C-alpha cells in the first residue's frame, strides 16, 4: 500500500465514552486498523447562527481508501451529533511497514 491508499479519519465526539464507542465500532468491524482517542479538546464553532463552545474528544482512525466511505457512513449513523465532524484525509506517505499494517488489519477476513 505504501501511502497512496491509506487514509486518516478525523472525528470529534462530545465525550470520552462516545469516542470509545465509535472507536470500538470501527475497529471491531475492521473498518479501521487503529483508533487514537485524544480527550481534552476545546472547540469553538458556528452552529445554527450561534457561536458555540464545547469540550470535545478527538478520534483519529487509520483506514484505507476503499473503506473510507463505509467507515464515514457507519460513524455518522452511530454518532449523537446531528451533523458530526467526520473527515477523511489522504496519507501521503509514512513508515512502509505501518502503512502495510493498516492494509492487513482492514483486509476482509475469511
Backbone as CSV, one residue per row, in Angstrom:
resi,resn,N_x,N_y,N_z,CA_x,CA_y,CA_z,C_x,C_y,C_z
1,UNK,0.843,-1.189,0.000,0.000,0.000,0.000,0.886,1.249,0.000
2,UNK,1.753,1.391,0.903,2.747,2.458,0.995,2.217,3.875,0.794
3,UNK,1.084,4.192,1.406,0.654,5.581,1.476,-0.490,5.968,0.583
4,UNK,-0.428,5.671,-0.691,-1.433,6.196,-1.603,-2.843,5.710,-1.303
5,UNK,-2.996,4.563,-0.647,-4.326,4.065,-0.310,-4.686,4.241,1.158
6,UNK,-3.772,4.705,1.976,-4.037,4.892,3.405,-4.792,6.193,3.637
7,UNK,-5.674,6.174,4.631,-6.470,7.346,4.982,-6.495,7.538,6.499
8,UNK,-6.540,8.790,6.900,-6.711,9.160,8.298,-8.093,9.795,8.412
9,UNK,-8.906,9.292,9.322,-10.252,9.818,9.509,-10.274,10.568,10.829
10,UNK,-10.642,11.840,10.756,-10.697,12.739,11.906,-12.159,12.895,12.324
11,UNK,-12.425,12.635,13.596,-13.782,12.688,14.128,-13.748,13.438,15.453
12,UNK,-14.787,14.226,15.726,-14.934,14.813,17.053,-16.160,14.199,17.719
13,UNK,-16.079,14.047,19.033,-17.173,13.458,19.800,-17.399,14.281,21.065
14,UNK,-18.615,14.221,21.620,-18.931,15.038,22.790,-18.387,14.488,24.103
15,UNK,-17.953,13.216,24.110,-17.486,12.626,25.369,-16.490,11.507,25.092
16,UNK,-15.738,11.177,26.116,-14.796,10.067,26.013,-15.550,8.761,25.767
17,UNK,-16.671,8.575,26.442,-17.448,7.351,26.277,-17.920,7.186,24.835
18,UNK,-18.416,8.260,24.220,-18.874,8.153,22.837,-17.713,7.920,21.884
19,UNK,-16.585,8.593,22.110,-15.410,8.381,21.264,-14.950,6.927,21.353
20,UNK,-14.940,6.351,22.559,-14.545,4.951,22.723,-15.533,4.020,22.037
21,UNK,-16.806,4.323,22.111,-17.827,3.513,21.454,-17.656,3.548,19.943
22,UNK,-17.435,4.728,19.384,-17.221,4.867,17.947,-15.943,4.150,17.520
23,UNK,-14.891,4.283,18.316,-13.619,3.629,18.014,-13.789,2.113,17.999
24,UNK,-14.469,1.585,19.003,-14.672,0.142,19.069,-15.493,-0.350,17.875
25,UNK,-16.533,0.381,17.537,-17.360,0.030,16.386,-16.506,-0.087,15.123
26,UNK,-15.652,0.902,14.898,-14.826,0.937,13.694,-13.777,-0.169,13.676
27,UNK,-13.110,-0.382,14.798,-12.017,-1.355,14.838,-12.550,-2.787,14.852
28,UNK,-13.601,-3.055,15.630,-14.162,-4.406,15.677,-14.693,-4.829,14.311
29,UNK,-15.304,-3.903,13.593,-15.798,-4.215,12.241,-14.693,-4.233,11.196
30,UNK,-13.477,-3.936,11.621,-12.300,-3.873,10.749,-12.443,-2.836,9.644
31,UNK,-13.194,-1.781,9.936,-13.254,-0.630,9.038,-12.078,0.299,9.290
32,UNK,-11.414,0.120,10.420,-10.205,0.857,10.762,-9.238,-0.102,11.443
33,UNK,-7.963,0.088,11.183,-6.944,-0.751,11.802,-6.655,-0.315,13.223
34,UNK,-6.877,0.958,13.503,-6.456,1.534,14.771,-7.250,2.800,15.040
35,UNK,-7.447,3.078,16.319,-8.101,4.325,16.731,-7.282,4.970,17.838
36,UNK,-7.094,6.263,17.740,-6.467,7.049,18.803,-7.506,8.003,19.351
37,UNK,-7.629,8.047,20.662,-8.620,8.885,21.326,-7.868,9.952,22.122
38,UNK,-8.166,11.208,21.805,-7.467,12.332,22.411,-8.459,13.223,23.153
39,UNK,-8.621,13.033,24.455,-9.560,13.873,25.208,-8.978,15.264,25.454
40,UNK,-9.846,16.165,25.876,-9.382,17.477,26.311,-9.339,18.548,25.241
41,UNK,-10.046,18.374,24.141,-10.069,19.395,23.101,-11.163,20.416,23.417
42,UNK,-10.891,21.664,23.177,-11.878,22.732,23.326,-12.199,23.240,21.936
43,UNK,-13.469,23.251,21.575,-13.898,23.672,20.245,-14.713,24.954,20.302
44,UNK,-14.513,25.816,19.332,-15.351,26.989,19.088,-15.845,26.861,17.658
45,UNK,-17.162,27.001,17.462,-17.713,26.785,16.132,-19.083,27.455,16.011
46,UNK,-19.466,27.691,14.772,-20.794,28.222,14.495,-21.765,27.056,14.357
47,UNK,-22.914,27.163,15.028,-23.967,26.158,14.881,-25.313,26.862,14.976
48,UNK,-26.084,26.769,13.907,-27.408,27.366,13.824,-27.399,28.849,14.207
49,UNK,-26.421,29.564,13.627,-26.344,31.011,13.791,-25.735,31.498,15.090
50,UNK,-25.265,30.599,15.921,-24.682,30.999,17.215,-23.259,30.472,17.337
51,UNK,-22.420,31.270,17.982,-21.067,30.826,18.285,-21.132,29.917,19.508
52,UNK,-20.679,28.695,19.340,-20.732,27.691,20.405,-19.333,27.373,20.907
53,UNK,-19.256,26.936,22.141,-18.018,26.443,22.740,-18.338,25.096,23.373
54,UNK,-17.432,24.135,23.202,-17.685,22.809,23.762,-16.372,22.097,24.051
55,UNK,-16.392,21.294,25.098,-15.298,20.355,25.343,-15.609,19.112,24.530
56,UNK,-14.661,18.672,23.745,-14.870,17.516,22.882,-13.679,16.573,22.981
57,UNK,-13.809,15.443,22.318,-12.765,14.430,22.242,-12.467,14.188,20.773
58,UNK,-11.195,14.113,20.423,-10.783,13.826,19.051,-10.575,12.324,18.899
59,UNK,-11.060,11.809,17.802,-10.866,10.416,17.448,-10.155,10.383,16.102
60,UNK,-9.011,9.707,16.038,-8.267,9.542,14.798,-8.270,8.066,14.439
61,UNK,-8.689,7.756,13.230,-8.783,6.373,12.776,-7.915,6.183,11.537
62,UNK,-7.245,5.031,11.462,-6.450,4.714,10.286,-7.185,3.654,9.485
63,UNK,-7.385,3.944,8.198,-8.119,3.032,7.333,-7.546,3.093,5.925
64,UNK,-8.301,2.549,4.979,-7.885,2.547,3.579,-8.863,3.361,2.742
65,UNK,-8.423,3.734,1.574,-9.280,4.461,0.639,-10.556,3.678,0.360
66,UNK,-10.431,2.357,0.179,-11.585,1.521,-0.151,-12.625,1.485,0.964
67,UNK,-12.207,1.625,2.210,-13.130,1.533,3.347,-13.582,2.887,3.886
68,UNK,-12.993,3.967,3.423,-13.271,5.290,3.986,-14.741,5.688,3.886
69,UNK,-15.377,5.402,2.773,-16.787,5.751,2.607,-17.688,4.997,3.559
70,UNK,-17.488,3.690,3.677,-18.280,2.869,4.595,-18.030,3.280,6.044
71,UNK,-16.774,3.540,6.392,-16.447,3.987,7.745,-17.139,5.309,8.050
72,UNK,-17.118,6.239,7.126,-17.789,7.526,7.305,-19.283,7.322,7.545
73,UNK,-19.912,6.467,6.759,-21.346,6.201,6.908,-21.664,5.588,8.271
74,UNK,-20.898,4.596,8.673,-21.125,3.922,9.962,-20.946,4.899,11.120
75,UNK,-19.897,5.706,11.069,-19.659,6.676,12.143,-20.766,7.723,12.207
76,UNK,-21.180,8.229,11.058,-22.232,9.255,11.034,-23.545,8.702,11.577
77,UNK,-23.872,7.455,11.253,-25.108,6.843,11.752,-25.068,6.612,13.260
78,UNK,-23.914,6.252,13.787,-23.787,5.923,15.208,-23.556,7.154,16.090
79,UNK,-23.198,8.269,15.490,-22.830,9.482,16.231,-24.062,10.172,16.799
80,UNK,-23.899,10.818,17.955,-25.019,11.517,18.584,-25.270,12.911,18.003
81,UNK,-24.299,13.500,17.329,-24.484,14.835,16.748,-25.392,14.768,15.516
82,UNK,-26.140,15.850,15.277,-26.946,15.966,14.064,-26.069,16.033,12.814
83,UNK,-24.934,16.704,12.946,-24.015,16.899,11.819,-22.589,16.646,12.320
84,UNK,-22.225,15.365,12.492,-20.913,15.068,13.074,-19.757,15.420,12.151
85,UNK,-18.666,15.817,12.768,-17.421,16.033,12.036,-16.791,14.667,11.789
86,UNK,-16.826,14.237,10.553,-16.137,13.022,10.109,-15.487,13.396,8.791
87,UNK,-14.184,13.573,8.785,-13.486,13.955,7.557,-12.369,12.960,7.270
88,UNK,-12.180,12.693,5.984,-11.188,11.723,5.536,-10.030,12.486,4.901
89,UNK,-8.825,12.177,5.369,-7.621,12.834,4.868,-6.691,11.799,4.253
90,UNK,-6.121,12.093,3.077,-5.174,11.147,2.491,-3.879,11.132,3.290
91,UNK,-3.275,9.969,3.375,-1.937,9.837,3.963,-0.977,9.773,2.788
92,UNK,-0.134,10.768,2.670,0.760,10.878,1.514,1.982,9.980,1.608
93,UNK,2.316,9.543,2.796,3.483,8.697,2.978,3.615,8.331,4.440
94,UNK,4.680,7.661,4.756,4.930,7.252,6.128,5.768,5.995,6.161
95,UNK,5.874,5.418,7.326,6.655,4.195,7.511,5.980,3.059,6.730
96,UNK,6.639,2.508,5.722,6.006,1.494,4.863,5.414,0.317,5.638
97,UNK,6.098,-0.163,6.645,5.581,-1.308,7.400,4.286,-0.948,8.114
98,UNK,4.164,0.282,8.612,2.939,0.709,9.280,1.796,0.824,8.271
99,UNK,2.070,1.380,7.121,1.048,1.503,6.087,0.576,0.132,5.609
100,UNK,1.493,-0.811,5.505,1.120,-2.184,5.151,0.269,-2.808,6.252
101,UNK,0.580,-2.489,7.499,-0.193,-3.000,8.644,-1.635,-2.514,8.577
102,UNK,-1.833,-1.243,8.216,-3.204,-0.716,8.068,-3.970,-1.568,7.053
103,UNK,-3.348,-1.820,5.926,-3.999,-2.614,4.873,-4.297,-4.028,5.368
104,UNK,-3.350,-4.636,6.056,-3.533,-6.014,6.529,-4.640,-6.113,7.571
105,UNK,-4.729,-5.161,8.471,-5.710,-5.225,9.553,-7.127,-4.837,9.117
106,UNK,-7.252,-4.244,7.963,-8.578,-3.898,7.456,-8.987,-4.815,6.296
107,UNK,-8.132,-5.769,5.969,-8.441,-6.698,4.882,-9.594,-7.611,5.304
108,UNK,-10.379,-7.994,4.323,-11.517,-8.880,4.598,-11.007,-10.214,5.134
109,UNK,-11.664,-10.685,6.181,-11.301,-11.951,6.826,-12.195,-13.070,6.323
110,UNK,-11.671,-14.258,6.325,-12.472,-15.418,5.904,-13.159,-16.049,7.081
